[in-house]
């Protein structure tokens, strides 16, 4: 059986042309933020389940994308200590 190379549901690949356009937009946003005194800050893109579940009600719990190990049961609260090491960038206002 062949392995699928399609991205996971809800994910997508960005081709070089799309990536260049995206980087230009992000660079513009960064420049504007810096001009107003904001500084970059990196935070996790994935969060512990215990932080997210129950916070926004049952409907919100259904919107959380859970990454599990092969064979792991899909219990909503199974293994909340597991966490991705992926990070994303956000901004915070610099106070000087």
BELUR-V429855 format. One line per field, one symbol per residue. phi: phi as a letter, one per 30 degrees, with the letter a starting at -180 (. if undefined). psi: psi as a letter, one per 40 degrees, with the letter a starting at -180 (. if undefined). A space follows every 50 residues. Layout:
phi=???
psi=???
This chain:
phi=.dddcdddeicaccdedddddddddddddeddeddcidbdbcbddcbded dddidciddddddddccbdeiddddecdhdddadcdbbcbbbddcb
psi=hihheiiiheiiihiddddddddddddddddddddeeiiihhihdiiidd ddhedeiddddeehhhhiihehifhdfhfeehiieiiihiiihhh.
